[in-house]
Amino acid sequence: MDIHLVGGAVRDLILGRAVTDRDYLVLGADPDEFVRRHPTARQVGKAFPVFLLRGSQYAWPRGGSLANDLAARDLTINALALGVSPAVAGQVAAHPLALADLGHRILRPCSPASLVDDPARVFRAARFAAQLPDFSPHPGLVADMARAARMREFSGISPERVGGETLKALAAPRPGRFLALLGTAGCLDPWFRELRQADGIPAGPRPWHDKSVLGHAIQVMDRLAGNPLAVWMALCHDLGKTTTPSETWPRHIGHDARGGAMALELGERLRLPGRYVRAGALACGLHMKAGRYLAMRPGPRVDLLDRLRREDLFEEMFSLAAADHPDDAAKRLQAARRDLAAMLAVHLPESLQNLGAVSGERLRLLRCRALADLPALP
């Protein structure tokens, strides 16, 4: 029985990157023999035999051989195998273009059928563009992504697979490249249908904006790299601009109010965690308020801060505001943090507690007074 480490783990070893997940292929033994040798292995695959052993997956090659399995993978840079059992230890098997594409930093499909046979690989390819920012998509990849997106099966992909790739891309070093590649290849519809026309819509009037709505979303996502939830909020925050009548461009009056329902629908379509779904909608409705925080009066400040505190989105929302409107970002955050501390230091006297809505109204009033009494920041 020969065991080979395969896929992204081998790629990352060659690139000198940290290896997190390890997948193995088993050759020269059937599943029954594998279980006899490894009695603690637990079967997790139903359609095809896949076993979980010490946190790693063990499967059998597609097409019956290692060469066929590598040829059937998504991208050439993932079509790699490294022998780990004694008889094959250290032996490397690779797609004919894998090592060259690794060296030249190219994202290329293994074959013209790679994405057509499994259209979910469109989003996997876009995710790798976000995770490997020094790799460039091959023209053949862009063309194959576009071809897969035109297939009827594209709209029938499991939402969990699209959402799963999206979540991985949000955590990547250049998350905006996920959206950028999908846009370039014409793959935003139907999964990200809210943004399908976004590259043709100006994000706003100059000098504040010089990009399209899509380009601006990509830019803000990249500025927030490292905080996946904030990146998702960046993707969603200007969705309402895609519904602005063209005769009013480049202005987008009311886009913050229009975007919330769109963000909810998008997050739910991708089966994202509830926290992400809510945060995307709140990003639409509140990012403008966070951006102009320094100009707000105490009442609206209290209402905004209270909402963000209850949703545990204070840091993400003001990070989004800073990425969206960098001017005065540090002073804005300083003021918001000071105001939040002053607001939370206010407590109702015992005589005003437990009075329902009356208690809430009096607490808000006291908090507003506390903010009004703070000295102006330099």
N, C-alpha and C positions, 0 to 999 in steps of 0.2 A: 504493500500500500504506500503510495507516494502522496505527500501533502505539499501543496504550493500556496504560499501567500500571494494574493491576487489583488488587482485593482488599485484603488487610491493609496493604500498603505505602501505599496511598492513605489508608486509615483513619488510619494512624500519622502520615502527613504532616499531616493535618487536626488531629490531636490534639497535634501537636508532639512526638511520640515518635520515638525513633531508628528508622530503617528498616533492617532486616537483610536480609530476603529480598525480591526483586523478581520479580514474575510479570507477563508481558505477554500481551495478546491481539493477534492479527494479523487485520486486516480488509482486504478488497479485493485479496487475493492468495492463491493456493493454495500448498501446501507446496513444490512444485517451484520456483515463482518465488522464494519466501523463501530457499531454499537457493542459488539462482543469485545472489541479491544478497548472501547471507551464507554463503560456501562453508565457513567454519569451524564452522558450526552442526552439532551432532551430535544425531541423533534418539534420544530416550530413551523415548518413548511408543510402545506397540505397538497397542493397541486404538484409540487416537486419536493423531493426529500431535502430538507435543510435542517441541520441540527445545531443546537447551541451548546457549546462546551467551554467552560471557563471564560465566559463573556464574549466569545468569538463565534462566528457562524461558519459552519462547514457545509459545503454543497458539492454537487457533482457537475461536471462540465456539460454545458449546452452543446448539442451536436455530437456528444460522445467522445470528444478529444479536447486536449488543451488548446490546440491551434484553432479549432472551430469555436471554442468558447471565447477566446480572445477576439476573434473576428466578429463575434456577435455583440460585443460590448458597445457602449455609447461613443466615447471619444478615444482617439488613439492613445492619449496620454494615460488613460485608465486601463488600457489593454496590455497589462504587464503581469508577469508571474515570476515568483522567486521560490525555488525549491527550498524546503525547510526540513524535510525528513532525510535520514542519513543517505539514502541512495541518490538523492537529487540535490543535496544541500549546496546552496550557492549558485545553482544553475538558473539563468534568467531566460525566460521566453517572452517574446514581445511581438505585437503587431508590427508589420514591416516598417511602418512610419512612426512608431511610438517614440523611439529614442531620439530620432531626428526632430520630431515635433516638441519633445521636451527641451532639447537643446536650443531650438529656435523660438520657444515660447509660443506655440501655436495651438489653438483649440480647433480640432478637426474631427468630424465624425469618422468612425471606423469604416463605414461603407455607405453607399447611397440609401441603403435600407435601414440604417441605424435608427433614425428618427421616425421614419414612416412606420416601421414595425411597432414602435412604442412612442406615440406622440408626447407622452409625459416627459420624454427626454428633452423636449424643447425647453422646459423650465429647469431641468437639470443642467443643461448647457449654459443657460443664462446665469444660474447659480454659480457655476464654475467661473464664469467671467467676473463675478463679484468676489469670489474667494481667491482668485489668482489674477490680481490686477495687472501683472506684468505679462500676461498672456494675451495674444490678439486672436479674435475669431477669424478663422479661415473663410474666404468668400464662399467656399462650399458649405460651410456650416450655416451661414446666414441663408443661403439659398435653400438648404434642406429644412431649416426651421420654417421658412415661409411656405414650403411645399407641405410640410406636416400640418401647418395651421389651416391650410385650405381643405384638409380632409374632414369628412363628416365625423370621424372618430375623435377629432380634437376637442369638440365640445362635450364628449362623453367621458373624458378622463376622470378618474376618481378625484373629487374635490380635496380629499385628504392628501393626495400626492402633490397636487399643485400647491396647497397650503403648506405642506411640509417643506417643499423646495423654497417657497417664499420665506418661511421662517429662517431657514439656513442662510439665505441670501441677506436677510436683514441683519444677521450677526457677522457678516463678512467685512473685510477691510475696506472694500469699495462697493457698498450696497447699491449705489446708484447705477452701477454697470448692469445689474440685473434688469432694471427697468429700461435702460438704454438699449441693450441688445434685443429685448423683446420688441421695443419700438422700431428699431432698425429693420428687424426681420418681419415686421407686420404681424406680430403674434400677441398683441394686446387684447384682441377680440376673440372669444367672448369673456375670458376669465377676468381681464382688467378692462372691461368694455368702457368704463367711465373715462378712461384715458386714451381711447383709440384715436380721437381727433385732437388730442392735447398738444401735439407738436406743431399744429397750425394755428394755435391761439396765442396771442401775446400775453405774457404773464402780468403785465401792467405797464403803465406809462413810464417813459424815461424821465429822469436818470435812475429811478429806483429799480427798474427792471430792464434787462437787455436780452432776455431769453423767452422761449415759449413756456407755456404752462408745464409741459413735460420736462423741458430742459431745466426749469427752475426746481421742480420736484427732485430731479436727479442731483442737482447741485446741493440742495439742502440735505438730502439723504446722505451724501458723502461727507458733509460737514459734521454730521451726527454719528458717524461710524464709531462703533464701540458700545452704543446703547440701542439694542434692537427695537425696543418699544418706541423710543424717540424717532428712530428711522421710519417705523411704520407710520407714526403720526406725521412725519414729513411727507411721506408718500400720499397721505390722505388730505393734508391740510388745505389744499387749493382745489379740491375736486369740484367745488361749486362753480369755479371759473369756467368749466367746460360747458356750462349751461347758459352762460351770458349771451344775449343776442349780439350778433356780430356788429350791428350798427352802433353799439355802445363801446366796442373795443377802442383803446386798450384798457378802459376802466371796467371794473367788475363789482359794481355796487351790490351789496347783499350776498356776495358769494359765500360768506361765512355761514349765513343762515341756511343757504341752499345745500351746502355740502354734507351736513350731518347725516341725513337719510341715505345719501349715496355711499358714505363711508360705512355705515351700518350694513348696507346691502353687500358691499364688496367684502367686508370682513366675514360676514356670514356665508357668502358664496364659497369662500376659501376654507371654511370650517376652522378659522383661527380661534385661539383661546378667547374667552369672553373678555378678558382684560384688554386684549388688543382691539377687539371690536369696539368696546366702549371708548378706549383711548383715541381711536381713529375718528370717531364721531365728535368727541370733545375737542380734538385738534382743529376740526373745521370750525366749530362754533366759538372757540375761545382764543385761537391764536392771535387774532387781531387785537383783542383786549390785552393779552399779555404783551404784545408788541408796543402798544401805546400806554403801558402801565404808568409811566411817569407823568402823563397828562391827565390821569384819572383822578376823580375826587374820592374822598374816603369811603363813601357808600359803595360804589362799584368795586373799589379795591377789596373791601371786606367780602363782598359777595363772590368775587373771583377767587380770592384766597381760600375762602371756606369751601368752595366747590372743589378746588384742586386738592385741598387737604383731605377732604372726605374720599376723593377718588385716588389718593396717593399718587398724584401726578404733578406735584409742584415742580420738581427738578426737571422732568421731561418737558413740561410745557414751557418753562422759561429757557430751557436749552433750545427748544424749537424756535422760540421767539428770537433768540440770539442768532441762530443759524439763518433765520428768515430775514431779520433786520439787524445786522451786526452793529449799527450805530448805537452808542449808549448802552450796549448790552451789559457791561459790567455794572454800571450805575443802576440800571433797571433791576438786575438781580439783587444787588445790595439793598435797594429800597424794598423789594418784595420780601426778602428774608427778614429785614428789620421789622417791616409791618406785620409779618406773620407772627414773629415772636411777641410783639406788643399786643396783637390781637388775642393770642392764646393765653396771655398773662391776665386777661380780664375774666373775672368770675362774677356771677350774679350773687347778690346778697341772698341769704336764706329765705327772706320774705318774698322774693320774686321767683323762687324755684318751683318747679312742678306745677306751673300754671298753663301748660300747653303752648298754644301759639303766642300768648302774651309773653311768656318767658323768652321765647325765641326772638320776638320783636325787641324786647328790652335789652337782650344780650347783644343783638346787632347794633342797637343804638349806642351802647356803651363801648363797643369795639370801634365804631366810627369815631366817637369822641377821642378814644385813645390814639387813633391814627392822626386825627386832626391836631392833637397836641404835640405830636413829634416835631422836632426842629427840622428845617429843610436840610437836605443833604448838600454838601459843598459841590 
